[in-house]
Every structure is written in C-alpha cells, then in structure tokens.
Amino acid sequence: MIQPLLINKATVEKYLQVAIGYNTNDFSRFIREAQEFDLKPLLCDEFYFDMLKNKDTAPNPAIIIGQEYTIGGKIYYHEGLEAVLSYFTYARFVLKSGAVSTSHGVVTKKTPNSEPISHSEKKDIYYSCRQDANKLFADVAKYMDRKEINYKDCLDCDDTTDGDITTRAPQW
C-alpha cells in the first residue's frame, strides 16, 4: 500500500508558483519523494507514521497546517509541515521536472517562445528551496518542543540490520 500524502499540488501552489497545466498525478511523485526522502528523516519513525495515519487527530493538524500559539505570554507562529513539505517538493520539482524520458534518452524540450533554465540555475533554486524548508522546519520543531510533542526522541530505537544495511533512527 502506498503511504498517504500530507499535501497535494494545490497546497504547494499556496506557497510557490507551479505551472497550472502540470499534471497533478505526475506532481504527486515529487510530493511523495519529498515526504519520504526529505521530511521523514527529520522525524522519528513512530511519530512520522502515526502522523500519516492520524493526520486529522490532535495535535497533528496544528503541526501540519501551522498556527499561532502562545507560550509564556508571548505569541509565536509556525507555518507547519505543509509549508516545509511544499518547499522540499518544489526543490525536487524544479530540479527534475524539465527532463523527459524518450526512446532516445532523457531530453529537455525547447519551444520557440521559451528556453529551459540551465542545470546550474536549477541547482541554485533547488538549494535555496531546501534551505527555506529547513528554516521553516526549525520553527515547527520549536513549536513541538515548546508544546512537548515527542517527534524526535528516538533514544529507545535500536539499530536495525536488513542484510548489509544497518539503520538507526536519528539521535537528537
């Protein structure tokens, strides 16, 4: 079974410009990659999978969507994991979306009215979006820390060996 996605193309469009005509199903691939390869490593497995399964159950909506909150009489705000995931997704979209697989190899199509940006320019946008995503995540992490939401305590996780691969949940 495929994991549920926390966001969709319309969510990304709230934060960044995405081509209207870009196929929603094709765009979901970038969301799935960002969720699995960029967001998941920032969270403990237990928290991540629980959030996917119970995204509409407190405290997950506040973590995903973002909110204003008060601690010690001071007002703070975080954009939520949907913003974080949107920037990670857009980074992947910019870097990979222009490449089209054909029977003659991977190509970048040109039109008389436009020319694709260079790979170097794509990488600049990619790294900029990833930096922005990480800055947004820092605010979400502060929120979870201040609200004592256990998203990172993987100290009880053990090393897992599957063949030659050993994985360990992140230590924070």
N, C-alpha and C positions, 0 to 999 in steps of 0.2 A: 504494500500500500504506500502511496506517495504521501509525504508529510503535508499537512495543511500549510498554506502560506499566510503569513501575518498581514501582508499588504497586497495591493494589486496595482495595476498600471495607473489607475485614477489617483491612488494615494501618492505615487511618485510625482504625478503631474501637479499636485498641490504645492510641491517644493521646487520642482525643476521642469524645464521645458522638454517635453517628449513629443516627437512627431505624431500628429493626430492619426495619420494613416498607418502607423506601425502596428502590426497585428498584435492584439492583446495576448493571444496564446503564445506567440513567439517571445513576447516581452516577459512572460511569466518565467521563462528559462533563466533570465538574468536575476529575477527576484529569488528564485529557488537557489541559484548559485550564491548570491549574496547572503541569504539566510543561512545556508549550510556552511559556507567557507569563510564568511566574514563575521556574522553575528554569533553563531553557535560557539566558536572558540572563546568568546568574551564572557560566556555564562557557564555555570556548572551544568552538566548534562541533566540532572534531576530537575533543576529549575527550568531549563530550556524546554524539555519535553512536557513538563507539567503546564507550562505557559501555552504551548501549542494546543494541548488537549483542552485546556480551560481558559481560553483567551478572553471569554466574556465574564469570568468569575473574578471577584475582587481578590487581590489588588491588581490583577493583570490589565484591565482596561486603562487604569491610570498610568501604568508603566508603558503600555503600548502607544496610547494616544498622546500622553503628556498632560500636564496640568499645572495649575498654580497651587502652591501649598505653603503652609506657614509652619515655621519651626522657631521656637523661642521668640515669638512676636514679630519675626521678620518674614517677609513674603519672598518666595523664590518661585521659579518656573523652570520646567524642563520640557523639551519638545517631544519626548517619548521615543520609543524604539522604532515607531513607524518612520520618523524623520531620519534616524540613524540608518535604518534599512533602505530608505529611499536614496540616500547619498551613496551607500555601498552599491546599490543596484545601478544607479546612474553611472557610476565609475565603470562598472563592468559593461554596461550598455554602450558607452562611448568608445571603449577600447575594442569591443568585439562586433558591434552591430553592422559595421560597414563591410565586413568580409562576407562574401557569398561563395558557398561551395558549388563548383561546377564540375562537369566531367573532365575539364582541363586544368583543375586545381582551384585554389582559393583566389578569388579576384575581388577587386573593388571597382564598382561600376561608376562611370562618369557620365554626365549629361552635358548637353550644350550650354545649359544655364547654371551649372554648378560644378564644383570640383571638391573632392573629399579633402579634409584636412590631413596634414602629414601624420605619420605614426608618432613622431616626436610631440606634436601638438596634442594628439590623443592621450599620450602618456602624461603630459602636463595636466590635462583635465582629470585624468584618472587619479593621479596622486593628490591633486587638490581636493577632489571629492572625497577621497579616503581620509584625508586629514580632517575635513569638515565633519565627516561621520564620526571619527574618533573624538573630536571635540564635543559633539552632541552627546555621544555615549558617556563622556565624563560627567555631564550634567545629570543624565539619567542614573548613573552609578551613585552620584552624590545623593540623589533623591532616595534611592533604595537603601543606601547606607543610613541616611537620616531617619528613614521610616523603619529601619531594622528589618528589611526584607532580605532574606538569605539567598542571594543569587550567585555568590562566589565562594562560599565555604565548601571547598571540595577536599578538605583535610581528611574526611572519612573515606575518600575514594582510594582504591588500591590500584597498583599497576595492573594492566590487563594485557596479556600476551595472546596474540592470534597469529600463529605461525611465526614469522620473523618480525612481526610488527608489535612493538610494545607501546601502549598509550597510557597516559596518565592525565587525569583531569587537572586543569590549571591550578596551581597553588598561588593564592593571593596573599 
